[in-house]
Amino acid sequence: MIPSPTRPAPATIALAHVSLRCLIIAATKFIVRNYGVRCR
């Protein structure tokens, strides 16, 4: 899934950006949850 160097697809970039943002949010929630459990 490598975008062509001549013209990158905007849809692919947008999809990757959204999925990356969702992944960061999920990871943050997961870390906060584990950290809270360990703190208590």
C-alpha positions in Angstrom: 0.0 0.0 0.0 2.6 2.6 -1.1 1.2 5.8 -2.6 2.6 6.7 -6.0 5.3 9.4 -5.9 3.7 11.2 -8.9 0.4 12.0 -7.2 -0.5 10.8 -3.7 -4.2 10.0 -3.2 -5.9 12.6 -0.8 -8.4 10.0 0.3 -5.6 7.6 1.4 -3.9 10.4 3.3 -7.1 11.4 5.0 -7.9 7.8 5.9 -4.5 7.3 7.3 -4.7 10.5 9.3 -8.1 9.5 10.8 -7.0 6.0 11.6 -3.8 7.3 13.2 -5.8 9.8 15.3 -8.2 7.0 16.4 -5.2 4.8 17.3 -3.6 7.6 19.3 -6.9 8.2 21.2 -7.3 4.4 21.9 -3.7 4.2 23.1 -4.1 7.2 25.4 -7.3 5.7 26.9 -5.6 2.3 27.4 -2.5 3.9 29.0 -4.7 6.2 31.3 -6.8 3.2 32.3 -3.8 1.0 33.2 -2.1 3.9 34.9 -5.2 4.6 37.0 -5.4 1.0 38.0 -1.8 0.8 39.0 -2.0 4.1 40.9 -4.9 2.8 43.0 
